[in-house]
């Protein structure tokens, strides 16, 4: 189908484009931007007053399938992605069964392609069953479609196994995605501090993150492996990351929308919707994360989408399952961060479009040259949103099967800017607001 997107403000951080112009789409590609010649559309999307941006790229979104369909079906979670303007997402391997066999990866990618709502890029398990002992067949998993290898939230406690994994990954140019959390120190349910002490909750100290980071950076130094650090949560962690990048280590990092906007104080009176991984830390940590995202020390902002069923959340705080829905909030919370920090729109969009694509790099294959950007001849993954619209999060209206979010209006009093009006994936309208 030929589609004309008429009169929108085109904002593409990767190319520096910021202008009002038309976009012509045909055969899944952007045919022309601006002056159009001999183009007769089958459909016109009126974008006057809207921003037309590259489709969002989310580096951390659990889809809950296979194995945990009671918390999220592939259909519902990819519908949530489209409703949030997300056209590509990376999913961790901690499904049930774990993504440690090529057949499981191929099945997931096939199911996602059939739904045509969002591009799905799986991470393969770094170790079999995420047990931290035997390495997986990384070459076979890569051929099946994995863009990297991860332990999800499971720490590798055996440093020798981790070193061998990084050596193997470095040999073949694979990227290892790890959340820095020491397996022995990081077993609490809230960030260590005054709030956790007052509430009687077991604390996760900052050193759980910094010890893991220090170990990883030393192993990266000796192996040369490329490592992506998932969901940094502390000011001390940011300082170590900044030093590692200054030393030229091949590391990148992301931060969750939760850690970027909330602190441990938001736990309130044991609000289980604030039970998250990593745990919410203090205000100084949040401020350091915001600064690091602004200056590029942290490369990308992620939704950390992790839908949780009601019966797993309606428990005492320490027993509740950590996680929250986030795909439909990524754009708005990125815009809110930019507004609070006095940053331009292009910076907010860069952290959720072009910069995540740079993290993925060659793992994207043929998409690497045009994903996360608006260029003639490039893939037509686009997000159209109203920057002037404000909305309050009503969990029951979210497309995700998981309705639990720490950003529900009643609990935070937070009105969010920006509302997605349409999402195109490979030139097909995957979502359109009613």
Secondary structure as UniProt FT lines:
FT   STRAND          3..12
FT   TURN            13..16
FT   STRAND          17..26
FT   TURN            27..28
FT   STRAND          29..33
FT   STRAND          43..46
FT   TURN            48..49
FT   STRAND          51..54
FT   STRAND          56..58
FT   TURN            65..67
FT   TURN            69..71
FT   HELIX           74..83
FT   TURN            84..85
FT   STRAND          86..91
FT   HELIX           102..115
FT   STRAND          119..122
FT   STRAND          124..125
FT   HELIX           128..130
FT   HELIX           138..144
FT   STRAND          149..150
FT   TURN            152..153
FT   HELIX           159..172
FT   STRAND          175..178
FT   TURN            183..185
FT   STRAND          190..191
FT   TURN            192..193
FT   HELIX           194..199
FT   STRAND          203..204
FT   HELIX           207..223
FT   STRAND          226..229
FT   HELIX           235..246
FT   TURN            247..248
FT   STRAND          251..256
FT   HELIX           257..261
FT   HELIX           264..267
FT   TURN            268..270
FT   HELIX           272..274
FT   HELIX           283..295
FT   STRAND          300..302
FT   HELIX           310..313
FT   TURN            317..319
FT   HELIX           327..329
FT   HELIX           330..341
FT   HELIX           345..350
FT   TURN            351..353
FT   HELIX           354..360
FT   HELIX           361..367
FT   TURN            368..372
FT   TURN            376..377
FT   STRAND          382..391
FT   HELIX           395..397
FT   TURN            406..407
FT   HELIX           409..412
FT   STRAND          416..425
FT   TURN            426..427
FT   STRAND          428..432
//
